[in-house]
Structures are given as C-alpha cells and as structure tokens.
Amino acid sequence: MAENSELARQKRHYGLIRERLTRPGIAARRAAHIEELERQLVAFARDSEAKERQIAKLEIDLADAAARLLAQARILLADREKQGSDGEDGDRPSVDEIVAVVLKDFPDVSWDDIISVRRERRLVRPRHACMRAVYEQRRDLSLARIGRIFHRDHTTVLAAVQAAGGSETVY
C-alpha cells in the first residue's frame, strides 16, 4: 500500500508539473517575450546597418581628404622647387652665416654661448642681436622656428625683435 500511495503521490506531482508547463498563460508569456526579443533583434540589425553605412561614408570622406592633402602637398613642393630653380630663394643666407656675421662684433662669444641656458649679462645683447638678424634676413622662418634654433621660446624671439624695432607689432 505504501508503494501505491507513493506512486499516487508521484502521479499527482508530475501531473501538476505537466499542467504548469502546458498552461496557456506561460506559453503566451513566452511567446510575448520571444516577440520582444525578435523586435529588439530587428532594431539592432537596422541600427547596425545604419552604422555600417555611416562608417563607409566616413571612410570615403577620409580617403578624399587624404587625397586632397597629398595634392596640396605636391603643389606646394612644386612651387618650392620652382622658386628654388628660379634662384629667388637660393641667395638667402643660412642661419649659421647670419650668426657668424653678428658674432664678429662680439669676439668673446661663441655659438655655444648663444644657445646655452646661461643668462649672463655679457650674452644677452649678442643673443638678441643674433635673433634679430635671423628674423630680419630670413622672413621665411617663423618666430617659433627661430626660437627652436636658439633653444628658446618664440616669445623670447619676439621680445628681442621688438626691443630693437621699438613698439612695432611683429607676427
């Protein structure tokens, strides 16, 4: 009898489980959940396609910009080569030549003194004179480039140039 009661209890238990699993409410909830997941999947696919199109457009724009930059660089190099072949820019003195001429007036000062970090009074005038001379004779060099040559900031070059020229504005 104990076996029959145990068997009856298991049948009831499995029947309840079967009923819960096959109940229409659970199936409907599952179907609704699956539909929501499918809608999200479709939305993600659409979003992914839109982003792929945007990436392709950006890649084309980037390639176009790179091509334009290369074309401009070729034009600039061609202009520079043309100017160099005309001889217009070929007679510009080098920075070393300009500094050598200026330092003839300061026999106790060398190039190493000019670019050193020392701030001795005896070095200030020759250093500023060199910066001014380079600025005046080499207008193709920016203040920042001259500053890098002399191991200084562009504002130091600007101050040296303005000190000699008065209050004129230098760019």
N, C-alpha and C positions, 0 to 999 in steps of 0.2 A: 504494500500500500504506500509505503514511503516512496517507492520508486514512481508510482503513478502520480502522487502529489507533486513530486519534483518535476516529473515530465509535464504535468499540467501547468505548473508554475513557469517552466521554460517556454511552453507554447504561448501562454498569455504574454510573457515578457517579449518574445520575438514578434508576436502579433502587434503589440503596441509600437515596437520599433518600426515594423513594416508600415504601420499606419502613419507614423510620423514622417517616414521617408517618402511615402507616396501621397501625402496630403497635398491638395491643390494649392494651398497657401504658400507652402515652401517652394514649390515649383514656380509659382508666379513670381515670388520674390527673387528667386534665382534668375528667372528669365529677365526681369526688370534690371537686375544687376548686370547681367551679361549685355543687355542692350545699352546700358550706360557706358560700360567699358568699350563696346564697339563704337559708340558715338565719340568717345574720347580718342580712340584709335584713329578714326577718320579725321578728327580735328588735328591731331598730332601729325598725321600724314600730310594734310593740307598745309599746315604751318611749316613742316619740313620742306615741302616743295617750294613754298614761297621763299624760304631762306636760301635754298639752293639756287633759285633764280637770282636772288639778290647777290649772292656770293659770285655767281658767274658774271653778273653785270659789273661788280666791283673789280673782279679780276681783269675784265676787258678795259675798264677805266684806268686801272693801274698800268696795264701794258701800254695803253695810249699815252699816259703821262710819261712813262719811261721813254717811249719813242720820241716824244716832243723834247724831253730833256736832252736826249742824245743828239737830236737835230740841232738844238740851240748850241750845244757844246761844239759840234762840228763847225757851225757858223762862226762862233767866237774864235775857235782855233784857226780857221781860215783867215779871219780878219787879222788876227795876231801875226800869222805867218806873212800875210800880205804887207802889213806895216813893217815887219822886220825886213822884208825883201826890198822895200822902198828906201830903207836907210833912214827913215824919220826917227825911229826909236833906237836905232843902233848906236847913236852917238851919245847916249846917256851915260854918264859916269857911274861906275859901280859904287856901292856904299863904302867899300874899302878905300877907293880912291878919294872920295869926298872926305872921309875921316882923316886920311893921311895928310891931305892938304891943310885941314883945320889944325891938326896936331903939330904942324910945323911951327905954329905960333906958340905952342906950349911944349917946349923940348923935354921937360921933366915928366911928361905924362904919356903913358902908353895906352894901346887899345885895351889891354887887360885892366888897366886902371879905370878906363871909361865904363866898361861893362861890369866892374866889380860892385859889390854891395856896400862898399865903403862910402861914407858921406862926408869926407873931409872937405874943408873949405877950398883947398887947392884943386879939387877935382870937379867942383860944381860948375864953374864957368866953362872949362873945356868940354865937359859932358853936354851942357846945354848948347854950347856953340856947335858941337857935332850934330846934335839932334836938329837944331835949326837949319844947318847947312843941308842935311839929308832931306829935310822936309821941303826946303826951297828948291833944291835941284832935282829931286825925284818926286814929282807930284803924282806919279803913278802908285806910290806906296801910301797906304792908309796910316793914320796915326797908330792904330793897333799894330800894324806890321812893323812900323819903325820902333814902337815900344818893345816888340819881341826881339828885334835885332839888338837893342841896347839893354835887354833884360830888365825892362821897366814896364810900367802900366801906360796905357795910352794917355791917361790924364797928366802924367809927368811930361810927356812929349808936348801935349797941348800947352801946359804951363810954360815950358821952355820956349815954344814958338810965340806965344802971346807976350811973354816978357820982353822979347826983342822987338816985336811989332807994335807994341802999345796995346790999345784996347780993341783991336780989330777982332772979329769973330772968325774962328778957324773951324772948319768942319772936315 
